[in-house]
Amino acid sequence: MIVKLLVFPAVFLAVAMIVGVTGEPVLYLVLCGAMPTAMNGYVLAKQMGGDADLYATVTTLQTLMSFATIPLALLVAGQFAGG
């Protein structure tokens, strides 16, 4: 969960800075990286005999944690976005 919610946005921010992206597009990229896992994987896990309960639990926890990590990621990205 930590990788998805904290490392992905940091990687997206680093790549944006390396490539030279500035302004609002940086915030958009970081926001995309900070989003929790989609729930549609639950349907696949259920239909294909995977551990759907585990998937639902992890996705729910990620979604709850993202209420704190998304604003944090955007706050940090805003410091680097420039403009």
Distance bins in CASP14 RR format, pairs under 12 A and 6 or more apart:
PFRMAT RR
TARGET T0000
AUTHOR 0000-0000-0000
RMODE 2
METHOD distances of the structure
MODEL  1
1 7 0 0 0 0 0 1 0 0 0 0 0
1 8 0 0 0 0 0 1 0 0 0 0 0
1 36 0 0 0 0 1 0 0 0 0 0 0
1 37 0 0 0 0 1 0 0 0 0 0 0
1 57 0 0 0 0 0 1 0 0 0 0 0
1 58 1 0 0 1 0 0 0 0 0 0 0
1 59 0 0 0 0 1 0 0 0 0 0 0
1 60 0 0 0 0 0 1 0 0 0 0 0
1 61 1 0 0 1 0 0 0 0 0 0 0
1 62 1 0 1 0 0 0 0 0 0 0 0
1 63 0 0 0 0 0 1 0 0 0 0 0
1 64 0 0 0 0 0 1 0 0 0 0 0
1 65 1 0 0 1 0 0 0 0 0 0 0
1 66 0 0 0 0 1 0 0 0 0 0 0
1 69 0 0 0 0 1 0 0 0 0 0 0
2 8 0 0 0 0 1 0 0 0 0 0 0
2 9 0 0 0 0 0 1 0 0 0 0 0
2 10 0 0 0 0 0 1 0 0 0 0 0
2 58 0 0 0 0 0 1 0 0 0 0 0
2 61 0 0 0 0 0 1 0 0 0 0 0
2 62 0 0 0 0 1 0 0 0 0 0 0
2 65 0 0 0 0 1 0 0 0 0 0 0
2 66 0 0 0 0 0 1 0 0 0 0 0
2 69 0 0 0 0 1 0 0 0 0 0 0
3 9 0 0 0 0 0 1 0 0 0 0 0
3 10 0 0 0 0 0 1 0 0 0 0 0
3 11 0 0 0 0 1 0 0 0 0 0 0
3 33 0 0 0 0 0 1 0 0 0 0 0
3 34 0 0 0 0 0 1 0 0 0 0 0
3 37 0 0 0 0 0 1 0 0 0 0 0
3 58 0 0 0 0 0 1 0 0 0 0 0
3 62 0 0 0 0 0 1 0 0 0 0 0
3 69 0 0 0 0 0 1 0 0 0 0 0
4 10 0 0 0 0 0 1 0 0 0 0 0
4 11 0 0 0 0 0 1 0 0 0 0 0
4 12 0 0 0 0 0 1 0 0 0 0 0
4 33 0 0 0 0 1 0 0 0 0 0 0
4 34 0 0 0 0 1 0 0 0 0 0 0
4 35 0 0 0 0 1 0 0 0 0 0 0
4 36 1 0 0 1 0 0 0 0 0 0 0
4 37 1 0 0 1 0 0 0 0 0 0 0
4 38 0 0 0 0 0 1 0 0 0 0 0
4 58 0 0 0 0 1 0 0 0 0 0 0
4 59 0 0 0 0 0 1 0 0 0 0 0
4 61 0 0 0 0 0 1 0 0 0 0 0
4 62 1 0 0 1 0 0 0 0 0 0 0
4 63 0 0 0 0 0 1 0 0 0 0 0
4 65 0 0 0 0 1 0 0 0 0 0 0
4 66 0 0 0 0 1 0 0 0 0 0 0
4 69 0 0 0 0 1 0 0 0 0 0 0
4 70 0 0 0 0 0 1 0 0 0 0 0
4 73 0 0 0 0 0 1 0 0 0 0 0
5 30 0 0 0 0 0 1 0 0 0 0 0
5 33 0 0 0 0 1 0 0 0 0 0 0
5 34 1 0 0 1 0 0 0 0 0 0 0
5 35 0 0 0 0 1 0 0 0 0 0 0
5 36 1 0 0 1 0 0 0 0 0 0 0
5 37 0 0 0 0 1 0 0 0 0 0 0
5 58 0 0 0 0 0 1 0 0 0 0 0
5 59 0 0 0 0 0 1 0 0 0 0 0
5 61 0 0 0 0 1 0 0 0 0 0 0
5 62 1 0 0 1 0 0 0 0 0 0 0
5 63 0 0 0 0 1 0 0 0 0 0 0
5 64 0 0 0 0 0 1 0 0 0 0 0
5 65 1 0 1 0 0 0 0 0 0 0 0
5 66 1 0 0 1 0 0 0 0 0 0 0
5 67 0 0 0 0 0 1 0 0 0 0 0
5 68 0 0 0 0 1 0 0 0 0 0 0
5 69 1 0 1 0 0 0 0 0 0 0 0
5 70 0 0 0 0 1 0 0 0 0 0 0
5 71 0 0 0 0 0 1 0 0 0 0 0
5 72 0 0 0 0 1 0 0 0 0 0 0
5 73 0 0 0 0 1 0 0 0 0 0 0
6 12 0 0 0 0 0 1 0 0 0 0 0
6 13 0 0 0 0 0 1 0 0 0 0 0
6 30 0 0 0 0 0 1 0 0 0 0 0
6 33 0 0 0 0 0 1 0 0 0 0 0
6 34 0 0 0 0 1 0 0 0 0 0 0
6 36 0 0 0 0 0 1 0 0 0 0 0
6 62 0 0 0 0 0 1 0 0 0 0 0
6 65 0 0 0 0 1 0 0 0 0 0 0
6 66 0 0 0 0 0 1 0 0 0 0 0
6 68 0 0 0 0 0 1 0 0 0 0 0
6 69 1 0 0 1 0 0 0 0 0 0 0
6 70 0 0 0 0 0 1 0 0 0 0 0
6 72 0 0 0 0 1 0 0 0 0 0 0
6 73 1 0 0 1 0 0 0 0 0 0 0
6 76 0 0 0 0 0 1 0 0 0 0 0
7 13 0 0 0 0 0 1 0 0 0 0 0
7 14 0 0 0 0 0 1 0 0 0 0 0
7 33 0 0 0 0 1 0 0 0 0 0 0
7 34 0 0 0 0 0 1 0 0 0 0 0
7 69 0 0 0 0 0 1 0 0 0 0 0
7 73 0 0 0 0 0 1 0 0 0 0 0
8 14 0 0 0 0 0 1 0 0 0 0 0
8 15 0 0 0 0 0 1 0 0 0 0 0
8 29 0 0 0 0 0 1 0 0 0 0 0
8 30 0 0 0 0 1 0 0 0 0 0 0
8 31 0 0 0 0 0 1 0 0 0 0 0
8 32 0 0 0 0 1 0 0 0 0 0 0
8 33 1 0 1 0 0 0 0 0 0 0 0
8 34 1 0 0 1 0 0 0 0 0 0 0
8 35 0 0 0 0 1 0 0 0 0 0 0
8 36 0 0 0 0 0 1 0 0 0 0 0
8 37 0 0 0 0 0 1 0 0 0 0 0
8 62 0 0 0 0 0 1 0 0 0 0 0
8 66 0 0 0 0 0 1 0 0 0 0 0
8 69 0 0 0 0 0 1 0 0 0 0 0
8 70 0 0 0 0 0 1 0 0 0 0 0
8 73 0 0 0 0 1 0 0 0 0 0 0
9 15 0 0 0 0 0 1 0 0 0 0 0
9 16 0 0 0 0 0 1 0 0 0 0 0
9 26 0 0 0 0 0 1 0 0 0 0 0
9 27 0 0 0 0 0 1 0 0 0 0 0
9 28 0 0 0 0 0 1 0 0 0 0 0
9 29 0 0 0 0 1 0 0 0 0 0 0
9 30 1 0 1 0 0 0 0 0 0 0 0
9 31 1 0 0 1 0 0 0 0 0 0 0
9 32 0 0 0 0 1 0 0 0 0 0 0
9 33 1 0 1 0 0 0 0 0 0 0 0
9 34 1 0 1 0 0 0 0 0 0 0 0
9 35 0 0 0 0 1 0 0 0 0 0 0
9 36 0 0 0 0 0 1 0 0 0 0 0
9 66 0 0 0 0 0 1 0 0 0 0 0
9 69 1 0 0 1 0 0 0 0 0 0 0
9 70 0 0 0 0 1 0 0 0 0 0 0
9 71 0 0 0 0 0 1 0 0 0 0 0
9 72 0 0 0 0 1 0 0 0 0 0 0
9 73 1 0 1 0 0 0 0 0 0 0 0
9 74 0 0 0 0 1 0 0 0 0 0 0
9 75 0 0 0 0 0 1 0 0 0 0 0
9 76 1 0 0 1 0 0 0 0 0 0 0
9 77 1 0 0 1 0 0 0 0 0 0 0
9 78 0 0 0 0 0 1 0 0 0 0 0
9 80 0 0 0 0 0 1 0 0 0 0 0
10 16 0 0 0 0 0 1 0 0 0 0 0
10 17 0 0 0 0 0 1 0 0 0 0 0
10 29 0 0 0 0 0 1 0 0 0 0 0
10 30 0 0 0 0 1 0 0 0 0 0 0
10 33 0 0 0 0 1 0 0 0 0 0 0
10 34 0 0 0 0 1 0 0 0 0 0 0
10 69 0 0 0 0 0 1 0 0 0 0 0
10 72 0 0 0 0 0 1 0 0 0 0 0
10 73 1 0 0 1 0 0 0 0 0 0 0
10 76 0 0 0 0 1 0 0 0 0 0 0
10 77 0 0 0 0 1 0 0 0 0 0 0
10 80 0 0 0 0 0 1 0 0 0 0 0
11 17 0 0 0 0 0 1 0 0 0 0 0
11 18 0 0 0 0 0 1 0 0 0 0 0
11 29 0 0 0 0 1 0 0 0 0 0 0
11 30 0 0 0 0 1 0 0 0 0 0 0
11 32 0 0 0 0 0 1 0 0 0 0 0
11 33 0 0 0 0 1 0 0 0 0 0 0
11 34 0 0 0 0 0 1 0 0 0 0 0
11 73 0 0 0 0 0 1 0 0 0 0 0
11 77 0 0 0 0 0 1 0 0 0 0 0
12 18 0 0 0 0 0 1 0 0 0 0 0
12 19 0 0 0 0 0 1 0 0 0 0 0
12 21 0 0 0 0 1 0 0 0 0 0 0
12 25 0 0 0 0 0 1 0 0 0 0 0
12 26 0 0 0 0 1 0 0 0 0 0 0
12 27 0 0 0 0 0 1 0 0 0 0 0
12 28 0 0 0 0 1 0 0 0 0 0 0
12 29 1 0 1 0 0 0 0 0 0 0 0
12 30 1 0 1 0 0 0 0 0 0 0 0
12 31 0 0 0 0 1 0 0 0 0 0 0
12 32 1 0 0 1 0 0 0 0 0 0 0
12 33 1 0 1 0 0 0 0 0 0 0 0
12 34 0 0 0 0 1 0 0 0 0 0 0
12 35 0 0 0 0 0 1 0 0 0 0 0
12 73 0 0 0 0 1 0 0 0 0 0 0
12 74 0 0 0 0 0 1 0 0 0 0 0
12 76 0 0 0 0 0 1 0 0 0 0 0
12 77 0 0 0 0 1 0 0 0 0 0 0
12 80 0 0 0 0 0 1 0 0 0 0 0
13 19 0 0 0 0 0 1 0 0 0 0 0
13 20 0 0 0 0 0 1 0 0 0 0 0
13 21 0 0 0 0 1 0 0 0 0 0 0
13 22 0 0 0 0 0 1 0 0 0 0 0
13 23 0 0 0 0 0 1 0 0 0 0 0
13 25 0 0 0 0 0 1 0 0 0 0 0
13 26 1 0 0 1 0 0 0 0 0 0 0
13 27 0 0 0 0 1 0 0 0 0 0 0
13 28 0 0 0 0 0 1 0 0 0 0 0
13 29 1 0 0 1 0 0 0 0 0 0 0
13 30 1 0 1 0 0 0 0 0 0 0 0
13 31 0 0 0 0 0 1 0 0 0 0 0
13 32 0 0 0 0 0 1 0 0 0 0 0
13 33 0 0 0 0 1 0 0 0 0 0 0
13 34 0 0 0 0 1 0 0 0 0 0 0
13 73 1 0 0 1 0 0 0 0 0 0 0
13 74 0 0 0 0 0 1 0 0 0 0 0
13 75 0 0 0 0 0 1 0 0 0 0 0
13 76 1 0 0 1 0 0 0 0 0 0 0
13 77 1 0 1 0 0 0 0 0 0 0 0
13 78 0 0 0 0 1 0 0 0 0 0 0
13 79 0 0 0 0 1 0 0 0 0 0 0
13 80 1 0 0 1 0 0 0 0 0 0 0
13 81 0 0 0 0 1 0 0 0 0 0 0
14 20 0 0 0 0 0 1 0 0 0 0 0
14 21 0 0 0 0 0 1 0 0 0 0 0
14 26 0 0 0 0 0 1 0 0 0 0 0
14 29 0 0 0 0 0 1 0 0 0 0 0
14 30 0 0 0 0 0 1 0 0 0 0 0
14 33 0 0 0 0 0 1 0 0 0 0 0
14 76 0 0 0 0 0 1 0 0 0 0 0
14 77 0 0 0 0 0 1 0 0 0 0 0
14 80 0 0 0 0 1 0 0 0 0 0 0
15 21 0 0 0 0 1 0 0 0 0 0 0
15 25 0 0 0 0 0 1 0 0 0 0 0
15 26 0 0 0 0 0 1 0 0 0 0 0
15 29 1 0 0 1 0 0 0 0 0 0 0
15 30 0 0 0 0 0 1 0 0 0 0 0
15 32 0 0 0 0 0 1 0 0 0 0 0
15 33 0 0 0 0 0 1 0 0 0 0 0
15 80 0 0 0 0 0 1 0 0 0 0 0
16 22 0 0 0 0 1 0 0 0 0 0 0
16 23 0 0 0 0 1 0 0 0 0 0 0
16 24 0 0 0 0 0 1 0 0 0 0 0
16 25 1 0 0 1 0 0 0 0 0 0 0
16 26 1 0 1 0 0 0 0 0 0 0 0
16 27 0 0 0 0 1 0 0 0 0 0 0
16 28 0 0 0 0 1 0 0 0 0 0 0
16 29 1 0 1 0 0 0 0 0 0 0 0
16 30 1 0 0 1 0 0 0 0 0 0 0
16 31 0 0 0 0 0 1 0 0 0 0 0
16 32 0 0 0 0 0 1 0 0 0 0 0
16 33 0 0 0 0 0 1 0 0 0 0 0
16 77 0 0 0 0 1 0 0 0 0 0 0
16 78 0 0 0 0 0 1 0 0 0 0 0
16 80 0 0 0 0 1 0 0 0 0 0 0
16 81 0 0 0 0 1 0 0 0 0 0 0
16 82 0 0 0 0 0 1 0 0 0 0 0
17 23 0 0 0 0 0 1 0 0 0 0 0
17 25 0 0 0 0 0 1 0 0 0 0 0
17 26 1 0 0 1 0 0 0 0 0 0 0
17 29 0 0 0 0 0 1 0 0 0 0 0
17 30 0 0 0 0 0 1 0 0 0 0 0
17 76 0 0 0 0 0 1 0 0 0 0 0
17 77 0 0 0 0 1 0 0 0 0 0 0
17 78 0 0 0 0 0 1 0 0 0 0 0
17 79 0 0 0 0 0 1 0 0 0 0 0
17 80 1 0 0 1 0 0 0 0 0 0 0
17 81 0 0 0 0 1 0 0 0 0 0 0
17 82 0 0 0 0 0 1 0 0 0 0 0
18 26 0 0 0 0 0 1 0 0 0 0 0
18 29 0 0 0 0 0 1 0 0 0 0 0
18 80 0 0 0 0 0 1 0 0 0 0 0
19 25 0 0 0 0 0 1 0 0 0 0 0
19 26 0 0 0 0 0 1 0 0 0 0 0
19 29 0 0 0 0 1 0 0 0 0 0 0
20 26 0 0 0 0 1 0 0 0 0 0 0
20 29 0 0 0 0 0 1 0 0 0 0 0
20 80 0 0 0 0 0 1 0 0 0 0 0
20 81 0 0 0 0 0 1 0 0 0 0 0
20 82 0 0 0 0 0 1 0 0 0 0 0
20 83 0 0 0 0 0 1 0 0 0 0 0
21 27 0 0 0 0 0 1 0 0 0 0 0
21 28 0 0 0 0 1 0 0 0 0 0 0
21 29 1 0 0 1 0 0 0 0 0 0 0
21 30 0 0 0 0 0 1 0 0 0 0 0
21 77 0 0 0 0 0 1 0 0 0 0 0
21 80 0 0 0 0 1 0 0 0 0 0 0
21 81 0 0 0 0 1 0 0 0 0 0 0
21 82 0 0 0 0 0 1 0 0 0 0 0
21 83 0 0 0 0 0 1 0 0 0 0 0
22 28 0 0 0 0 0 1 0 0 0 0 0
22 29 0 0 0 0 0 1 0 0 0 0 0
22 77 0 0 0 0 0 1 0 0 0 0 0
22 78 0 0 0 0 0 1 0 0 0 0 0
22 80 0 0 0 0 1 0 0 0 0 0 0
22 81 1 0 0 1 0 0 0 0 0 0 0
22 82 1 0 1 0 0 0 0 0 0 0 0
22 83 1 0 1 0 0 0 0 0 0 0 0
23 29 0 0 0 0 0 1 0 0 0 0 0
23 30 0 0 0 0 0 1 0 0 0 0 0
23 77 0 0 0 0 1 0 0 0 0 0 0
23 78 0 0 0 0 1 0 0 0 0 0 0
23 79 0 0 0 0 0 1 0 0 0 0 0
23 80 0 0 0 0 1 0 0 0 0 0 0
23 81 1 0 1 0 0 0 0 0 0 0 0
23 82 1 0 1 0 0 0 0 0 0 0 0
23 83 1 0 1 0 0 0 0 0 0 0 0
24 30 0 0 0 0 0 1 0 0 0 0 0
24 31 0 0 0 0 0 1 0 0 0 0 0
24 74 0 0 0 0 0 1 0 0 0 0 0
24 77 0 0 0 0 0 1 0 0 0 0 0
24 78 0 0 0 0 1 0 0 0 0 0 0
24 81 1 0 0 1 0 0 0 0 0 0 0
24 82 0 0 0 0 1 0 0 0 0 0 0
24 83 0 0 0 0 1 0 0 0 0 0 0
25 31 0 0 0 0 0 1 0 0 0 0 0
25 32 0 0 0 0 0 1 0 0 0 0 0
25 77 0 0 0 0 0 1 0 0 0 0 0
25 78 0 0 0 0 0 1 0 0 0 0 0
25 80 0 0 0 0 0 1 0 0 0 0 0
25 81 0 0 0 0 1 0 0 0 0 0 0
25 82 0 0 0 0 0 1 0 0 0 0 0
25 83 0 0 0 0 0 1 0 0 0 0 0
26 32 0 0 0 0 0 1 0 0 0 0 0
26 33 0 0 0 0 0 1 0 0 0 0 0
26 73 0 0 0 0 0 1 0 0 0 0 0
26 74 0 0 0 0 1 0 0 0 0 0 0
26 76 0 0 0 0 0 1 0 0 0 0 0
26 77 1 0 1 0 0 0 0 0 0 0 0
26 78 1 0 0 1 0 0 0 0 0 0 0
26 79 0 0 0 0 0 1 0 0 0 0 0
26 80 1 0 0 1 0 0 0 0 0 0 0
26 81 1 0 1 0 0 0 0 0 0 0 0
26 82 1 0 0 1 0 0 0 0 0 0 0
26 83 0 0 0 0 1 0 0 0 0 0 0
27 33 0 0 0 0 0 1 0 0 0 0 0
27 34 0 0 0 0 0 1 0 0 0 0 0
27 70 0 0 0 0 0 1 0 0 0 0 0
27 71 0 0 0 0 0 1 0 0 0 0 0
27 73 0 0 0 0 1 0 0 0 0 0 0
27 74 1 0 0 1 0 0 0 0 0 0 0
27 75 0 0 0 0 0 1 0 0 0 0 0
27 76 0 0 0 0 0 1 0 0 0 0 0
27 77 1 0 1 0 0 0 0 0 0 0 0
27 78 1 0 0 1 0 0 0 0 0 0 0
27 79 0 0 0 0 0 1 0 0 0 0 0
27 80 0 0 0 0 1 0 0 0 0 0 0
27 81 1 0 1 0 0 0 0 0 0 0 0
27 82 0 0 0 0 0 1 0 0 0 0 0
27 83 0 0 0 0 0 1 0 0 0 0 0
28 34 0 0 0 0 0 1 0 0 0 0 0
28 35 0 0 0 0 0 1 0 0 0 0 0
28 73 0 0 0 0 0 1 0 0 0 0 0
28 74 0 0 0 0 1 0 0 0 0 0 0
28 77 0 0 0 0 1 0 0 0 0 0 0
28 78 0 0 0 0 0 1 0 0 0 0 0
28 81 0 0 0 0 1 0 0 0 0 0 0
29 35 0 0 0 0 0 1 0 0 0 0 0
29 73 0 0 0 0 0 1 0 0 0 0 0
29 74 0 0 0 0 0 1 0 0 0 0 0
29 77 0 0 0 0 1 0 0 0 0 0 0
29 78 0 0 0 0 0 1 0 0 0 0 0
29 80 0 0 0 0 0 1 0 0 0 0 0
29 81 0 0 0 0 1 0 0 0 0 0 0
30 69 0 0 0 0 0 1 0 0 0 0 0
30 70 0 0 0 0 1 0 0 0 0 0 0
30 71 0 0 0 0 0 1 0 0 0 0 0
30 72 0 0 0 0 0 1 0 0 0 0 0
30 73 1 0 1 0 0 0 0 0 0 0 0
30 74 1 0 0 1 0 0 0 0 0 0 0
30 75 0 0 0 0 1 0 0 0 0 0 0
30 76 1 0 0 1 0 0 0 0 0 0 0
30 77 1 1 0 0 0 0 0 0 0 0 0
30 78 0 0 0 0 1 0 0 0 0 0 0
30 79 0 0 0 0 0 1 0 0 0 0 0
30 80 0 0 0 0 1 0 0 0 0 0 0
30 81 0 0 0 0 1 0 0 0 0 0 0
31 66 0 0 0 0 0 1 0 0 0 0 0
31 69 0 0 0 0 0 1 0 0 0 0 0
31 70 1 0 0 1 0 0 0 0 0 0 0
31 71 0 0 0 0 0 1 0 0 0 0 0
31 72 0 0 0 0 0 1 0 0 0 0 0
31 73 1 0 0 1 0 0 0 0 0 0 0
31 74 1 0 0 1 0 0 0 0 0 0 0
31 75 0 0 0 0 0 1 0 0 0 0 0
31 76 0 0 0 0 0 1 0 0 0 0 0
31 77 0 0 0 0 1 0 0 0 0 0 0
31 78 0 0 0 0 0 1 0 0 0 0 0
31 81 0 0 0 0 0 1 0 0 0 0 0
32 70 0 0 0 0 0 1 0 0 0 0 0
32 73 0 0 0 0 0 1 0 0 0 0 0
32 74 0 0 0 0 0 1 0 0 0 0 0
32 77 0 0 0 0 0 1 0 0 0 0 0
33 66 0 0 0 0 0 1 0 0 0 0 0
33 69 0 0 0 0 0 1 0 0 0 0 0
33 70 0 0 0 0 1 0 0 0 0 0 0
33 73 1 0 0 1 0 0 0 0 0 0 0
33 74 0 0 0 0 0 1 0 0 0 0 0
33 77 0 0 0 0 0 1 0 0 0 0 0
34 62 0 0 0 0 0 1 0 0 0 0 0
34 63 0 0 0 0 0 1 0 0 0 0 0
34 65 0 0 0 0 0 1 0 0 0 0 0
34 66 1 0 0 1 0 0 0 0 0 0 0
34 67 0 0 0 0 0 1 0 0 0 0 0
34 68 0 0 0 0 0 1 0 0 0 0 0
34 69 1 0 0 1 0 0 0 0 0 0 0
34 70 1 0 1 0 0 0 0 0 0 0 0
34 71 0 0 0 0 1 0 0 0 0 0 0
34 72 0 0 0 0 1 0 0 0 0 0 0
34 73 1 0 1 0 0 0 0 0 0 0 0
34 74 1 0 0 1 0 0 0 0 0 0 0
34 75 0 0 0 0 0 1 0 0 0 0 0
34 76 0 0 0 0 0 1 0 0 0 0 0
34 77 0 0 0 0 1 0 0 0 0 0 0
35 59 0 0 0 0 0 1 0 0 0 0 0
35 62 0 0 0 0 1 0 0 0 0 0 0
35 63 0 0 0 0 1 0 0 0 0 0 0
35 65 0 0 0 0 0 1 0 0 0 0 0
35 66 1 0 0 1 0 0 0 0 0 0 0
35 69 0 0 0 0 1 0 0 0 0 0 0
35 70 1 0 0 1 0 0 0 0 0 0 0
35 73 0 0 0 0 1 0 0 0 0 0 0
35 74 0 0 0 0 0 1 0 0 0 0 0
36 58 0 0 0 0 1 0 0 0 0 0 0
36 59 1 0 0 1 0 0 0 0 0 0 0
36 60 0 0 0 0 1 0 0 0 0 0 0
36 61 0 0 0 0 1 0 0 0 0 0 0
36 62 1 1 0 0 0 0 0 0 0 0 0
36 63 1 0 1 0 0 0 0 0 0 0 0
36 64 0 0 0 0 1 0 0 0 0 0 0
36 65 1 0 0 1 0 0 0 0 0 0 0
36 66 1 0 1 0 0 0 0 0 0 0 0
36 67 0 0 0 0 1 0 0 0 0 0 0
36 68 0 0 0 0 0 1 0 0 0 0 0
36 69 0 0 0 0 1 0 0 0 0 0 0
36 70 0 0 0 0 1 0 0 0 0 0 0
36 73 0 0 0 0 0 1 0 0 0 0 0
37 44 0 0 0 0 0 1 0 0 0 0 0
37 45 0 0 0 0 0 1 0 0 0 0 0
37 54 0 0 0 0 0 1 0 0 0 0 0
37 55 0 0 0 0 1 0 0 0 0 0 0
37 56 0 0 0 0 0 1 0 0 0 0 0
37 57 0 0 0 0 0 1 0 0 0 0 0
37 58 1 0 0 1 0 0 0 0 0 0 0
37 59 1 0 1 0 0 0 0 0 0 0 0
37 60 0 0 0 0 1 0 0 0 0 0 0
37 61 0 0 0 0 1 0 0 0 0 0 0
37 62 1 0 1 0 0 0 0 0 0 0 0
37 63 0 0 0 0 1 0 0 0 0 0 0
37 65 0 0 0 0 0 1 0 0 0 0 0
37 66 0 0 0 0 1 0 0 0 0 0 0
38 44 0 0 0 0 0 1 0 0 0 0 0
38 45 0 0 0 0 0 1 0 0 0 0 0
38 55 0 0 0 0 0 1 0 0 0 0 0
38 58 0 0 0 0 0 1 0 0 0 0 0
38 59 1 0 0 1 0 0 0 0 0 0 0
38 62 0 0 0 0 0 1 0 0 0 0 0
38 63 0 0 0 0 0 1 0 0 0 0 0
39 45 0 0 0 0 0 1 0 0 0 0 0
39 46 0 0 0 0 0 1 0 0 0 0 0
39 52 0 0 0 0 0 1 0 0 0 0 0
39 55 0 0 0 0 1 0 0 0 0 0 0
39 56 1 0 0 1 0 0 0 0 0 0 0
39 57 0 0 0 0 0 1 0 0 0 0 0
39 58 0 0 0 0 0 1 0 0 0 0 0
39 59 1 0 1 0 0 0 0 0 0 0 0
39 60 0 0 0 0 1 0 0 0 0 0 0
39 62 0 0 0 0 0 1 0 0 0 0 0
39 63 0 0 0 0 1 0 0 0 0 0 0
40 46 0 0 0 0 0 1 0 0 0 0 0
40 47 0 0 0 0 0 1 0 0 0 0 0
40 55 0 0 0 0 0 1 0 0 0 0 0
40 56 0 0 0 0 0 1 0 0 0 0 0
40 59 0 0 0 0 1 0 0 0 0 0 0
41 47 0 0 0 0 1 0 0 0 0 0 0
41 48 0 0 0 0 1 0 0 0 0 0 0
41 50 0 0 0 0 0 1 0 0 0 0 0
41 51 0 0 0 0 0 1 0 0 0 0 0
41 52 0 0 0 0 1 0 0 0 0 0 0
41 54 0 0 0 0 0 1 0 0 0 0 0
41 55 1 0 0 1 0 0 0 0 0 0 0
41 56 0 0 0 0 1 0 0 0 0 0 0
41 58 0 0 0 0 0 1 0 0 0 0 0
41 59 1 0 0 1 0 0 0 0 0 0 0
42 48 0 0 0 0 0 1 0 0 0 0 0
42 49 0 0 0 0 0 1 0 0 0 0 0
42 50 0 0 0 0 1 0 0 0 0 0 0
42 51 0 0 0 0 0 1 0 0 0 0 0
42 52 1 0 1 0 0 0 0 0 0 0 0
42 53 0 0 0 0 1 0 0 0 0 0 0
42 54 0 0 0 0 1 0 0 0 0 0 0
42 55 1 0 1 0 0 0 0 0 0 0 0
42 56 1 0 1 0 0 0 0 0 0 0 0
42 57 0 0 0 0 0 1 0 0 0 0 0
42 58 0 0 0 0 1 0 0 0 0 0 0
42 59 1 0 0 1 0 0 0 0 0 0 0
42 60 0 0 0 0 1 0 0 0 0 0 0
42 63 0 0 0 0 0 1 0 0 0 0 0
43 49 0 0 0 0 0 1 0 0 0 0 0
43 50 0 0 0 0 0 1 0 0 0 0 0
43 52 0 0 0 0 1 0 0 0 0 0 0
43 55 0 0 0 0 1 0 0 0 0 0 0
43 56 0 0 0 0 0 1 0 0 0 0 0
43 59 0 0 0 0 0 1 0 0 0 0 0
44 50 0 0 0 0 1 0 0 0 0 0 0
44 51 0 0 0 0 0 1 0 0 0 0 0
44 52 0 0 0 0 1 0 0 0 0 0 0
44 55 0 0 0 0 1 0 0 0 0 0 0
45 51 1 0 0 1 0 0 0 0 0 0 0
45 52 1 0 1 0 0 0 0 0 0 0 0
45 53 0 0 0 0 1 0 0 0 0 0 0
45 54 0 0 0 0 1 0 0 0 0 0 0
45 55 1 0 1 0 0 0 0 0 0 0 0
45 56 0 0 0 0 1 0 0 0 0 0 0
45 57 0 0 0 0 0 1 0 0 0 0 0
45 58 0 0 0 0 0 1 0 0 0 0 0
45 59 0 0 0 0 0 1 0 0 0 0 0
46 52 1 0 1 0 0 0 0 0 0 0 0
46 53 0 0 0 0 1 0 0 0 0 0 0
46 54 0 0 0 0 0 1 0 0 0 0 0
46 55 0 0 0 0 1 0 0 0 0 0 0
46 56 0 0 0 0 1 0 0 0 0 0 0
47 55 0 0 0 0 0 1 0 0 0 0 0
48 55 0 0 0 0 0 1 0 0 0 0 0
49 55 0 0 0 0 0 1 0 0 0 0 0
50 56 0 0 0 0 0 1 0 0 0 0 0
51 57 0 0 0 0 1 0 0 0 0 0 0
51 58 0 0 0 0 1 0 0 0 0 0 0
51 59 0 0 0 0 0 1 0 0 0 0 0
52 58 0 0 0 0 0 1 0 0 0 0 0
52 59 0 0 0 0 0 1 0 0 0 0 0
53 59 0 0 0 0 0 1 0 0 0 0 0
53 60 0 0 0 0 0 1 0 0 0 0 0
54 60 0 0 0 0 0 1 0 0 0 0 0
54 61 0 0 0 0 0 1 0 0 0 0 0
55 61 0 0 0 0 0 1 0 0 0 0 0
55 62 0 0 0 0 0 1 0 0 0 0 0
56 62 0 0 0 0 0 1 0 0 0 0 0
56 63 0 0 0 0 0 1 0 0 0 0 0
57 63 0 0 0 0 0 1 0 0 0 0 0
57 64 0 0 0 0 0 1 0 0 0 0 0
58 64 0 0 0 0 0 1 0 0 0 0 0
58 65 0 0 0 0 0 1 0 0 0 0 0
59 65 0 0 0 0 0 1 0 0 0 0 0
59 66 0 0 0 0 0 1 0 0 0 0 0
60 66 0 0 0 0 0 1 0 0 0 0 0
61 67 0 0 0 0 0 1 0 0 0 0 0
61 69 0 0 0 0 0 1 0 0 0 0 0
62 68 0 0 0 0 0 1 0 0 0 0 0
62 69 0 0 0 0 1 0 0 0 0 0 0
62 70 0 0 0 0 0 1 0 0 0 0 0
63 69 0 0 0 0 0 1 0 0 0 0 0
63 70 0 0 0 0 0 1 0 0 0 0 0
64 70 0 0 0 0 0 1 0 0 0 0 0
65 71 0 0 0 0 0 1 0 0 0 0 0
65 72 0 0 0 0 0 1 0 0 0 0 0
65 73 0 0 0 0 0 1 0 0 0 0 0
66 72 0 0 0 0 1 0 0 0 0 0 0
66 73 0 0 0 0 1 0 0 0 0 0 0
66 74 0 0 0 0 0 1 0 0 0 0 0
67 73 0 0 0 0 0 1 0 0 0 0 0
68 74 0 0 0 0 0 1 0 0 0 0 0
68 75 0 0 0 0 0 1 0 0 0 0 0
69 75 0 0 0 0 0 1 0 0 0 0 0
69 76 0 0 0 0 0 1 0 0 0 0 0
70 76 0 0 0 0 0 1 0 0 0 0 0
70 77 0 0 0 0 0 1 0 0 0 0 0
71 77 0 0 0 0 0 1 0 0 0 0 0
71 78 0 0 0 0 0 1 0 0 0 0 0
72 78 0 0 0 0 0 1 0 0 0 0 0
72 79 0 0 0 0 0 1 0 0 0 0 0
73 79 0 0 0 0 0 1 0 0 0 0 0
73 80 0 0 0 0 0 1 0 0 0 0 0
73 81 0 0 0 0 0 1 0 0 0 0 0
74 80 0 0 0 0 0 1 0 0 0 0 0
74 81 0 0 0 0 1 0 0 0 0 0 0
75 81 0 0 0 0 0 1 0 0 0 0 0
END
